[in-house]
Amino acid sequence: MYLSKLIVDLGDNPDRPRPGRLWLRNIYHVHQRLCMAFPSAARKADDPDFLKPYEPKDFLPGEVQQPQHVHNKRQTDSGFLFRIDPLDGGRAMILVQSAIQPDWEYSFHNAKHFLAAPCQAKPFDPTFANGQNLGFRLVANPTRKIDTKSGPDGKNRNGRRVPVQADKLAEWLQRHGMKAGFSVEKHSCHHGYVYFNKQKGKDGNRLFSVHFDGILKVVDSAVFLQLAITRGIGSAKALGFGLLSVMPLSPAQSEEK
């Protein structure tokens, strides 16, 4: 896998153009631009300067000819996860974890004005041990299904997803952690909404967003790597949710725990 850091210039003067800030306001446009860093070999050979319009079928995980890039499950050989973290100084960082090496130069060939610095990408091959304690950060879209009762024909309806209640968020996180090979030892969270719009002139949509920080314990290292790290946690992964970042504990965190 690969881990990339993209620093976005948000602009600090409302009287001047702020393209980076406008770009981040629609998370769907962010996802489209990130997809462009994974062009098929045919697309890149046919259009090396990225002059042709964006076509989803031209930007694929590896060389697998599947037009629906956003619907591919995140595996060791396909797909990517991303998260937007605010920074000081009128900037934000987009963290991207991808199965294959991205080509950010190609992706931002005609949009370098979004960025405050060159993109950084490095190989990412983490290993974990059972019982290991780690700091973590996760921006997730906690939802639950309702209206799933059987219809008049006896068939179960899929129902619809609604945000998890605030007092149930800890339970949601712990439940997903147990499925993904870790337990939550300590956490804090705050929640809000993320907005996106797929078509101009249409009403936009919003997604429930929860930012978790805390300490976790690896219970099953193989499952943790495959499910929690590689595939991510929860729903709406194509729109900036689910990327679980982990880091060694600081001495102060270890003592607190």
Secondary structure, DSSP 8 states (H G I E B T S, - for coil): -EEEEEEEE--S-TTS--HHHHHHH-HHHHHHHHHTTSB-HHHHHH-TT--S---GGGB-STT---S-GGGS--BTTB-EEEEEEEETTTEEEEEEEESS---HHHHTTT-GGGBSS--EEEE------TT-EEEEEEEE--EEEE---B-TTS-B---EEEE--GGGHHHHHHHHHHHTTEEEEEEEEEEEEEEE-SSTTS--EEEEEEEEEEEEEES-HHHIIIIIIII-SSS-GGGT---EEEE---HHHHHH-
